[in-house]
Amino acid sequence: MGILDYIFPKRCINCKKQGDYLCPNCFTFLSFDTKNICLVCKKQSLTNFTHKYCRKKYKIDGCFSGIRNNYIAKKLISSFKNKPYLTDLQSFLIDLLYESLIQSESFMKLIKKTNFVLVPVPLSGEMLRKRGYNQAEILSKGLGKKLNIKILNLEKVNIETKNVFIVDDLINTGKTLENLAFVLKKKGVKQVFGLILAGK
């Protein structure tokens, strides 16, 4: 425990128990049983990939999520990116996403046979000035180090980049991922997948 932990003790984001950002009891409410859906038709998919009949030239190819977006996940993400901006949560959230992904057989097969780059979902200039950081970029950097995958910003992706994971903290309708996949594929990217901390 560092000196800052004595001055500013960590408290569970849910029950406020002192010790860590998520106490052992509240941790049990996290769910790693994410629901796989096809982001094109919004129907359930048995895999993390877009249905064969939904695949089109400029459509997203699939999506991987770390944890289910339940009330505990919502509190974690809200604490991470809203006031009072607990940026110290980043290590915990990156570890959550990483540990979940390496348990996914389809994800591990994908990155072992294909070279990917991570592209964080960009934040508007106004929001970036207000928050001071892009949470998707923080997740990308941490995950990139653990997986040894390069990170590129959206505007730096070129035709030489063939496979991309779009990184974000959560998914709602999936429209952001779909729109970015369209932009990236127009640039010449071959495969585009979402890589989300908290999904369905």
N, C-alpha and C positions, 0 to 999 in steps of 0.2 A: 504493500500500500504506500503510495507516494504522499508527500507532505500536503499536496493540494486536496487529497482525499480526506485529510483531517480538517482542513479549513472549509472545504466545500464538499461535504460527504455526499456520495451518490445515494439516490433513493429510487426505489422501484417506480417506474412510470405508471404503474397501475395501483398498487396498494400503498405506496409511499414508504415501505419498509426500508430502513437504511441498510446499505451494503453494496448493492449493484443496481444497474438500470432496469433489470428484470430479475426479481427474486426467484428462487427455485420453484416456489409454489405457482407463481404466475407464469413462469416459463412453460409449465405443463399445458397451459391453454393455447400456446402456439400450435398451429397445425401445419405439418409439412405435406399433408395430403391435398395437394393442389388439383384443381379440376382442369383437365386439358380440354381446350376448346379450339375450334378452327376460327381464326380471327376474320376470315372472309365471310363465312355464312353464320357465324356465332353459335353453331351447334357443337355438341360434344364430339371430341375426337379421341380415339383410343390411344393416340400417340401425341407427341408435342408438335406434330407437323400438320400443315394445311392439308385438307382433304384433296385427294388426287383430282377430283372433278372440280375443285375450287381453284386449282393452281392455274395462274395466268402469268404472262410475261412480266407484268409490273406489280404483281401481288406479293405479299409477305409469305415466307415459306414455313413459318411456324413460330412458336413462342415457348420459352422455358421460364418457370416461376420458382422462386425459392420457398416461400411460405404462402399460406392462404391469407387473404386480406380480411381477417376477422377483427374483432374489436381490439385485441391486444396488438396486432400488427398495425392497425390504424393509429393507436396511441404511440407506438414506437416511431412511426414515420412522422407523425405530427410533431413529436418532441424534437425530431431530428431537423425538420425544415421550417418550423414555425417558432415564434418567440416562446421561450428565451433562447432558441437556437442551440440545442445541445449537440454541437458538432463532435463532441467527445464520444457520442454514440456510434460514430462511423465504424470503428473497429469491430464492435459487436455486430452491427448490421452486415458488414462485409463478410464476417465469419459465418453468419447465418446463411447468407446467399451461397457462399463458396461450399460449405459443408453439404448443403442441399443439392447443389449442382453435381458434385462429384459422386453423389449417390445415384444419379440418373444415368442409366445405361445408355439411353439414346443420346444424351448430351456428350458423354465421354467418347462414344463412338464417333460422333460428329467432329469433335475437335482433334481427335487422334488422326483422322484420315484427311482432314481439310484444314488449311491455314485460314484463320479468321482474324479480324481486328475488331476492337470494341469502339463503338461510337456512342457517346452519351447524348441523350435527348437535350437539345439546346434550351437555354432559359432566356426569356425576353430580357432585353437590356434593363428595363424598369425593375423587374423582379430580381435580377442579379444585383443591381445597386441596392435594393431594399434588403435582401438576404445576405449579400456579401459572398455567396458561393453558390455553385450549382451542385445540388445533391446527387444528380445522375453522374456528374463528372467525378465526384468523390468516390462513389461506388465503383465506377469504371477503373479508376487508378488503383484502388485497393484490390479489386478482382484481377486486374491485369497483372499485377505483381505476383499474385498467388498462382495464376494459370500460365504465366509467362506469355501473355498475349499483348500485342501492341495496341495503343489507343490513338485514335485519330478524331479530330473535330469534324463535324459534318462538311464544312466548307473545304477541308483538305482531302476529302475522299475523292480519288480519281479513278480512271478506268483500269488502272493497274490493281486496284483493290477488288478482289473477286468475291469475297465472303465477309459479311458483316453481322455482328450482334449489336442491335440497338439496345442500350442500357437505360433503364429508368427505375424509379422507386416503386411505382405501382401502376396498375392498369385499370381503367374504368370501361370505356366503350371500345378501346383498341384503335380508335380513329387516328391518334397521334402516331402509333406504330405503322398503321397502314399508309398514312400520308408520307412518312419518312421513307418507308420501303419503296414507295413509288418514285420519290426523288432520287434515292440511291440507285435504283435499277435504271432510271433514265440516264444516270451518270455512267452506267456500264457495269455495275455490280451484279454478280451472278446470283448469289444467294443472300437473303436477308432474314434474320430471325430476331425476335424480341428476347431480351434477357431482363427479367423483371424481379425485383425483390419480393413484392407481394402481389399475387395474382388471384384468380377466381378460386 
